Amino acid sequence: MQKPLTFLAPLALAAALAMPAAAQDNKSTDPTTVVATVNGTEITLGHMVAAWASLPEQYQQLPEDVLFSGILKQLIEQTALSQDFDGELPPRVDILLENERRSLIAGENINAVMGADLDEADVQAAYEETYGEGSQEPEYNASHILVETEEAALEVQKQLADGADFATVAREKSTGPSGPNGGELGWFGKGAMVPEFENAVLELEAGEVSDPVKTQFGWHIVKLNETRIPDAPALEEVREEIELQLRQTIAQQKIEETVAAAEVDRSGEDSVDPAAIKNLGLLE
């Protein structure tokens, strides 16, 4: 497999960063511009752009002059080495090229599908489905008193039943970080708390206090302060998210429809040892 560009080695990178940036006035941006030749074989700006696009994201952010010199050096080396190669290519090279071509063309097909204009009515419908009335999950505002043992929790429960103020008891006895704040946890939705705690909250009405609840953190006495349905965000606030979901759905439909329409024969599947997929020696 092709390794990352050699110019990204730490010493080479440090040296490149020390070089002054070249002037940009009147420089070509035509992808057909020939940047270099190796024994007559052209290396164009387009080749360099494609090489940049295949870099890991962290390397793509390097300064342009560093990228330019490093990528050009890499392409010159690759071109010279490929020209110098004498012998028969192993089967894996042809197989890798076939896979790469297949992947790139399939990617272009999906890019075209995902890049098509969306019907605004579909965007609105998706927004209503996700954020319309009745679609928003409730949020809960609760407080708790956390203690180490069930006996301590039962004692707290008795104090509260006798009329003690919840926040005052929390400040005095809770071992949790919310204790100094009267045990208040603020607003949270489903999935934010461990299951045992969440289940206790869901069983309460506003103002009610739970029986002792055991979790991995200890024993809790839980009070539900309030429940609310959060306001839905405006469409424009979530348009990007909604459109991405739509495009992904459309792309998946395209994949499924295209495969369904194709003549696919998987009769050889059962005759192959799945473990063979890890045997690179088969490609030599």
Residue pairs with C-beta under 8 A, 6 or more apart in sequence:
1 96
4 55
4 56
4 59
5 51
5 55
5 59
5 70
5 71
5 74
6 12
6 70
6 73
6 74
6 77
7 13
7 16
7 66
7 69
7 70
7 71
7 73
7 74
8 59
8 70
12 70
13 62
13 66
16 65
16 66
16 69
16 70
17 63
17 66
19 65
19 66
19 69
21 63
21 64
21 65
22 65
22 68
28 45
29 45
30 45
31 44
31 45
31 46
31 49
32 44
32 45
32 46
33 44
33 45
34 42
34 43
34 44
35 43
35 44
35 45
35 47
35 48
35 72
36 42
36 43
36 72
36 75
36 76
37 43
38 76
38 79
38 80
38 83
39 79
39 80
39 83
41 79
41 83
43 72
43 75
43 76
43 79
47 75
48 68
48 71
48 72
48 75
51 71
51 74
51 75
52 60
52 67
52 71
53 60
59 67
60 67
62 70
90 283
90 284
91 283
91 284
92 280
92 283
92 284
95 283
109 254
109 258
110 251
110 254
110 255
113 247
113 250
113 251
113 254
114 247
114 248
114 250
114 251
116 250
118 243
118 246
118 247
122 246
123 235
123 239
123 242
123 243
123 246
124 235
126 242
126 245
126 246
127 235
127 238
127 242
129 135
130 238
130 242
130 245
131 232
131 233
131 238
132 232
135 232
136 229
136 230
136 232
137 189
137 190
138 189
138 190
138 227
138 228
138 229
139 187
139 188
139 189
139 227
139 228
139 229
139 230
140 187
140 188
140 189
140 201
140 224
140 226
140 227
141 184
141 185
141 186
141 187
141 224
141 225
141 226
141 227
141 228
142 185
142 188
142 201
142 222
142 223
142 224
142 225
143 166
143 167
143 170
143 178
143 182
143 183
143 184
143 185
143 222
143 223
143 225
144 170
144 174
144 176
144 178
144 183
144 185
144 197
144 220
144 221
144 222
144 223
145 153
145 156
145 166
145 169
145 170
145 173
145 174
145 176
145 179
145 183
145 220
145 221
146 174
146 175
146 176
146 178
146 179
146 217
146 218
146 219
146 220
147 153
147 156
147 173
147 174
147 175
147 218
147 219
147 221
148 175
148 218
148 219
149 218
149 219
150 212
150 214
150 219
152 173
152 219
153 212
153 219
153 220
153 221
154 212
156 169
156 173
156 221
157 209
157 211
157 212
157 221
159 169
160 166
160 169
160 209
160 221
166 182
166 183
166 209
166 223
167 182
167 183
167 184
168 182
170 178
170 179
170 182
170 183
171 179
171 180
171 182
171 183
173 179
174 183
175 218
176 183
176 217
178 184
178 185
183 223
184 225
187 228
190 198
191 198
192 198
193 201
194 215
194 216
194 217
196 213
196 214
196 215
197 213
197 215
197 220
197 222
200 210
200 213
200 220
200 222
201 210
201 222
201 224
203 210
204 210
204 222
204 223
204 224
205 224
206 224
206 225
206 226
206 227
207 223
207 224
207 225
208 223
208 224
209 221
209 222
209 223
210 220
210 221
210 222
210 223
211 221
212 219
212 220
212 221
213 219
213 220
213 221
213 222
214 220
235 242
276 282
